[in-house]
C-alpha cells in the first residue's frame, strides 16, 4: 500500500468524547514490494506516516510516505538501493554497510515519531532522524546528532527524563572496544551532552531502554555481534548477530546525573524489544519488560514467515527487581499472557510507580499475529482484553482526559486492521472500562504498523 490520500471526514460509528481534540500521527511500514522487488523483514517496509485529526466529534485522515533514499530508488530506478534491517542489495564491503545502513534505515517502518525542540521527527535505530511537517506530513530533511554522538546505532524510543523533561537516549559506537553512550538534551540546549559511557566487547541488540527519576537502565540481551563480522560476513545488519544465551541478560544501572555505573548484574537469558516502565522502590529498581524467551521473534517477523501464518512466540510481561547496592536481580512474570507494543500514562507515570499498561496481545501457541488489545494491571496481576474476530489492533496510545484524577481516566486509541472488511479504522476505547466508544473508518487497509504519538490541542469555542 503506497497510495497517498487525504480524507476530510471519516464515517464514525459511536461518539467521540467532547474533550478529545488533537492529532494522532502513526508510523508503520507500507511499502514492502515494488516492481517485482521485495524487502525481507517486517521492519524493512518503507515508512508511511498516518495523521488522524480529531476535533468537534469528527476525524480527518491523511497519509504520506517518508521521502527517503530507498523510496526514491524504488520509484526512480525500480530497485532496492540501500541496506535495511534484514535486506541488503550489496553487503560485500564494510564501508558500504556503514554508509547504507546509516543513511537509510530511518526510512524503514521500524521508526517512532516524536518531537525534539519543537521539531517533528521520525527516529529510528540509526544516528539520523527524518524531520517532517506534522501538518502536511511532507519530509523536510535529515537531522544528525553532532560529532559528540558520531555513532551508528541508537534507539527509536527516546525518553523524557522524569521531572526535567530532558530528552534522554543512548547510542552504540562500534569499534575494537565498542561503547554505549548515554546522552541527554534539555529543550533549550543546542545539542545533546554525553552523560556516561559503557564499554562492551560484544554489543547486544538493544531496541529500547528504561529510565527512572535517577537512573538509566540498559538491558543488554545476549543477541550479540562481533563488529568484525560486518567486515567478514557480507550479510544484512541483523544477520551478523548471534544468540548466546550463556551470556545471560546483562542489566546495567547508570546514574542519570553523572553516568556512574551503580549496578551491573545478570539475569537468565531473555530478549525484548520494548520496556514497559521502570521506577525506584527504595534501593531497588523495578524494570518491567515485554520478555520473549529468546530472540526467535526476530526471525518470526521475516515477511515469508508472517505471510505463511506461523504462530508468534510467547511474550509475557516480566518484572526484574534490581537490588542496586547488592548488584543482584530477581525475576518474576507479571501475568502469563503475550503483551507487547506497550504504552502507559506516560506524562504522569514514566519512570515512576504505575498500575496500568496497555499493549497488544495474542493467544499464546495459536495466534499468528497480535489480534487483541490488552489492559494490564501490574498491581493485581490481571488483564482486560478487547478483541474482535478478523481484526488486528495496533499499538494502543493512551490519552488522559483533561483534569483526570485516575491513572486510567482517558481513552485508548488504536489503528485496527479489519481484514475481513478490507479496511482499517481508528478505534477509541474507554481506558477505564476498556470498551468501545467509537471508531472512524478509513477507506482502505492500513498495513499493521508500529508506533504513534498524540498531540493535544485546545477545543475552540
N, C-alpha and C positions, 0 to 999 in steps of 0.2 A: 504494500500500500504506500505509494509515493505521491498521490494526488494531493494538492493543497486547496483547501476550501475555506469559505467564510459563511457562517450561518448566523443571521441577526437574532433569530429567536427559535429555540428548540421547543418541540412539543413536550409538555410536562404532565406527568401523572402524579397526583398528590399535590401537596402545598409546601413551599419552602418557608422556613421561619422568616418573619418580617425583618429580623435583625441581621440575616445572613446576606452581607453585601461585600463583594471583593472579587479577587481574581485567583483562580487556581491554575497554575501552569504546571503541566506534567511533561515528563520526557520519557521516551521509550524508543526501542528500535522499530523502524518502519520499513526500511529498505534492505531486504535480505538477498534478493535475486534481481539481476538486471542484465538484459541482453545475453541470457544464457550463462552468466557468471553468478556464482553463489558464495556467500560467506559460510563459514563452517560452524559458528557458535552463536548462541542467542545473544551474547554480549557484543557480537561483531556487527549486528544490524545497524545501519546508519540512523542517526538520531533524528527524531521529529519532535518538535515542541507542540503541545496542545494547550490552548488557552480557553478556559471557561470563565466567562464574566457573569457574575450573579448580582442582580440588583432589582429591587421592586418586584420580587416574585418571578422574575424572568431569568433565562440563561441564554447567553450567546456563545458561539463556538468558532474557533479558528485554529488552523494548524499550519506548520511550515517546517520543512527540512532545514536543519542547520547546514549552512553553506560551507563545506569543508573540502579538503583536498581529495578525499576518496569519492565524495559525491560528485565533484567536478570531473574526476577521472571516469566515473561510471557514465555520466551523462555525455561527456565530450568525446571520450575515447572508447567507451564500451567495455572497460576492463577495470578490475581492482588494481589500483596503482600503489597502495600503501598498506603497510602492515597494521593488523588489528590484534586483538587479544589472542585469537587462535587461528587467524588467517594471515598468511604471508605469501605474496606473489613472488618474492625473490628474497630469500633469507640466507643467502650464501655468504654474505660479508657482514662482519661485526659492525662496521661503520654504517652500513645500510640499515641494520637493525636499529641502531640508536636514532638515526635520522628519521626513519619512517615511523617508528613507534612513537617517538616523542611528538612528532608533528600531527599524527593523525588519530591517535586513539581517543582524543577528546571528541572525535567525530562520531564515535560509535554510540550505540544505545545505552551503554552502561555508564551513564553520567547522571549527575544530580544537578538541580538548579538551585541557586542561592543568590544572595546579594552581598557584595563587599564594597564598602564605602559608597553605597547608593547605586552601584552598577550591577545590572542583572547578568549573571554568569552561568554558563553550563560548564561544570567542573567534572574532571574525570580522573583517572589514575595516572595521569602524566603531569609534567610540570608546566603545562599550558592549560588555559581555560579559554572558552569562547564567549565573548561578550555578545549579547543580543538585546534588541529593543523590546521591552516587555509589552508594548502596545501593538507593534506590528509583527513581532517575532522575527524580524529581519536580523541576519547575522551582521554584527558591527565590526568585529575583528578579533584577533588573538591576543590574549593577555599572558604575560610571563610573570615570574615571581622574583626576578632580580638575581644578581650574581651571588648573593649570600645563599640562595637556595637553588643553585645550579645542580639539580639532581634529576633523576629520571622518573622515579615513581612517587606518587603521593596517594591520597585517598579522596574519593568523591564525597566523603562525609565529614567535612569540617565541623567544628563545634563553636558555639558561642560560650565563652567562659562564664560560668555562673557568677553573678554579681556584676562584673565589669562589662560583659558582652563582647569582649575582645575575640576576634577570630583566632581559633587555635587549630592547628593541623600538624601533620608530620610529613616528612619526605624521606625517601630512601636513596642514598647515594651509593651506587655500585662502585667497587674497586677492589684492590688487593685486600684492603680492610674496609668492608662496607660499613656504612653508618646510617642509623635512623636519626634524623634531625627534627626535633620538636620546635615549632615556632609559633609566635603569636603576633597579632597586629591589632592595635587599637583603631577605632573608627576614624580618628583624626590623624593617624600616623601615615606618612607617605609610603612606607614599606614595612614588611614584616621583620621581626627580630628573632634570631635563634635563641631558644630558651635552654636547650640541652641537647646532648648527643649521646647515642648509644651504639658503640661498636659491635659488630656481629660478623662471625666468619661465614655462616650460611644463612643469608637473609631468607626469612619466611614471607609467604604471601600474606599481606595484611590489608584487608579491604576497608576496615573501619577501626575505630578505637574508642576508648571510654574516657570520660572526664568527670571529675568531682570538683568540689569547691577548692581543694588544694592540690589535686593530683591529675596527671595524665596517665592512662593505663594502656600499655601496649600488650595486646595478646598476640604473641608470635607463634603461629601454628607450624607444625612440622611438615608443611608443604614448602620445601626449601629449594634454593638454587645455588649452585656454584657459578658465579658470574662468568667464569671461563667457558662455560658451556655455550654462552652466546657466541663465542668465537668458533667453537669446535663443532657444534651440532647442526647449525644451519636450520633450526626449527622455529616455528612461531613462538611468541613470547611464553605463553603458559606451558608449552610442551617442554620447556627446559627445567621445569620444577619437578621435584621428586618427593613422594610421600615417604617420610622416615619417622614412623610412629615411636621408635625407640628414643627420639629426642624429647618426646612429650610436648605439652603446651607450655611455653615459657611466658610467664606473666611478669611484666616489669612495671613498677610503680615509680613514676618520676615526679619530683616536686615541680609544680607549675610555676613557682616563683623563680627558682634558680636552676632547674634541670637536674638536681641531685637525685640519684637513684636511691629511693627509700626502701624498696623491696624488690627482690629478683628471685622468683620461685618457679617450681614446675608442678604441673598438674598432668593427669593422664591425657594422652593424645586425643585431640578433637579438632574440628575445623568449623569455622563460622565466617559468613560474610558480614553479619550485622551484630553490633552491640544493641541491646535493648535500652539499658540505662546503667548508671553506676552511682554510688553515693557512699558517704562515710558514716560509720557506726562506731563512734569512739576511735579506738586504734585499729579497727577492722574496716576494710574497704569491701563493699559488696559490688560485684560486677555480674550483670546478667547478660547472657549470650543466647543467640539462636544457634545451638550447637549441633552440628552433624557428627556422626561417629568417626567419619574420615573425610577425605577430600573427593570422594566419588561423585559428589554433587557437581563438581566442575565438569566432569565427563558427561554427567546426566543432562547438562544443558547444551551439549552438542546438538546442532539442528537435526541431524539424521535420527538421533535418539528421541528427541522431543517429537518429531514428526511420526515416529513409529509407535508412540504411545507407551513408552517404558514407564514403569512406576517410579515415582520420586522416592528417594531415601528419607528416613525419618529425620525430624529436626526438632527435638523437644527443647523448650526454653530451659536453660540450665543456670544455676546460681553458683558463683565462685566467691567464697568468703576468704579474703586475704588478710591474715594477721600481719600487719606491716612491721612491727618491731621484731617478731619472730621469723619473718620471711617464709611463712608456711601458708598453704591454701587448702580449704575444704570444699568439696564439690557435691552438689545435690541437684536433682531435677526439680523443676518447679511444678510442672504437670507433664503427663505422658501424652503429648499431642504435638503434631507438627505446627510450628509457628515461626514465620519468617517475614521479612519486609516490615519490621516493627516501627511503630510510632507511639509517642506518648504526648501528654500535655506538656510540651517542651518548654514553653515560656515560664511555667511555674515549677517544673519538677526535673528539668535537665540537671544532672549532677547532684540531685537531692533525693531524699526518700520519696517514694511514689507507691501507688497502689495499682494503677491500671495501665495496660499497654494494649495496643491494637495491632493486629497483623493479619497475614494471610495463612491459611492452613490447608491441609489435605488429609484425606482418610489414609492413615498410615498402612502401607502394604498393598493398597489397591488403586490409589489415585495417580494418574499420570501427570497431573499438574495441580497448582493451587486452585481450589474450587470453592473456597469459603472464606468469609471474614471471621476473625476470632477476637473477642474481647477477653483479655487475660487479667485476672485478679491475682496479683502476686502475694497478697496477704492471705486470702482464703484458699489459694491454690486451686482455683476453679476457672472454667471458661464458659463464655456465652457465644453462640455461633449464629451467623446469618448465612444462609445457603439457599440456592435456587438451582434446580436441575438445568444443566446445559449452560450455566453461567460461570464465568471465571473472573472474580473480582480482583482488581489490582490493589497495590499498597493503600491502606486507609490513612487519610490525613485528618487529624483531629483539629477542630476549630472551636475554641471555647466561646460560650455565649458572653455577651457584654456583662460585666459585673458578676461573673459566675462565682459562686461560693464553693461548690463541689468540684472535685478533681475531674469528674466526668460530665460536668454540666456543659453541654455543647452538642455539636454534630460531628459525624464522621463522613468524609467524602471519599468515594472510590469510583474509579472508572471501571465499569463492568463490561466484559466482552460477552454478549449474549449470542452464543454460537448458533443456536437453533434459529434465531430470528435474523441472523446475518448482520447485526449492527451492535453498537455499543451504547451505553448510557452512563450518565453521571448519576450515581446513586447517593442519596442523602439519608443517613441513618441518625436517629436519636442516640447519642452516645451513651446515655444512661440506661435506656431500655434495650438498645441495640435492635430496634425495629425500624422499618422503613417509613420515612416521612414523604419522600418524593423521589422521582427520577426524571431526568431530562434526556430524551432520546437523540442520539447523533445519527445522521442519515447513512452512516457506513460503519463498518467494523474497524475499530482501532486495535492494532496489534498489542498484545499484552506487554505492558511497559514496566518501568521501574519506580521512579521517584517523582515527587512533586512538592510544590510549596504554595501555600495560600497566603495572599496579602489582603488584609482587610482594608476597606475604605469606609468612610462615613456615609451614612444614609442621608441623602439630601431631602429637605422638606418640600 
